[in-house]
Amino acid sequence: MKISLFTALLPELTMEEIAQTASSLGFNGLELRVSDMTEKMKSSGVSFWGEHKNDIGVKNFREKVPGIKRVCEKYKLEIPLLATYCMTFERELIEEIAKSMRLLGVKDFRVRPPWFMRAENPDPDFRKLSKETDKDMAFIVKVCEKHKLRACVETHMNSIAPSAALVMKVIEKFDPKYVGAIYDPGNTMQEGSENLRLSVQMLGEYLAHVHVKNTKWTEQEKRKDGTRVFKPEMAKLNEGFLDIKQVFDELKLAGYNGWLSVEDFTVKDDKKACLKEDIDYMRRLWK
């Protein structure tokens, strides 16, 4: 079992500082955040979804490759997956990143299906979005065939694929050599919850990568009619609603031998101590 660190958790650090931190804590690799920073992100300050000192995007990826390779070799870290923020319909960006990935020796990268019920899509039509995504995925598969890559779709709330079943709807008609699934059961605690064994079995040979995080629901308000309103928020790995031990047991039962990637967005103050707790906890549970 290998554990990677999602680099987005350390936006205040450079690539070398992230690698040094990950190596010192016992991580085996880095899930590399690849996102072109907008002016809005830069102006919002350093944060998980704002500015990042480790500025790696699709447009500057090729020029960053030598530095990434040097740092990873220095600290003996692998890169199992590029966590791009490319939407499935952003064909030019996907082609661009695909041309450069082999220079880094990375095969897998994340693509994101359309959002559903968000500001970007205030009046969604699932059937229309699904048909459009089928066409986009067919294009992406051709790109992956050409460059010997695998595009991976994540179970992610607010998208058209929040569950294992809906991720499979996006990818199952294509060859698992070129498409895969990123299973994030912590996300499914917010939307897309299924029986854990059912999810793992549904993903089957498409299961390419696993994110590890947790979620809890907290009461936000009590309305005049007596309704108590609960909303999800991130939780420490051992404190949320997801039974991570059960997740690991199901993965082992299915013969999963891929990566587990830490995506604990509760790390804020003493991040090094928090991440050390995370990796130690995960290794105890996997035994």
Secondary structure, 3 states (H helix, E strand, C coil): CEEEEEHHHCCCCCHHHHHHHHHHHCCCEEEEEECCCCHHHHHCCECCCCECCCCCCCCCHHHHHHHHHHHHHHCCCECCEEEECCECCCHHHHHHHHHHHHHHCCCEEEEECCECCECCECCCCHHHHHHHHHHHHHHHHHHHHHHCCEEEEECCCCECCCCHHHHHHHHCCCCCCCEEEEECHHHHCCCCCCCHHHHHHHHHHHEEEEEECEEEEEEEEECCCCCEEEEEEEECCCCCCCCHHHHHHHHHHCCCCCEEEECCCCCCCCHHHHHHHHHHHHHHHHC
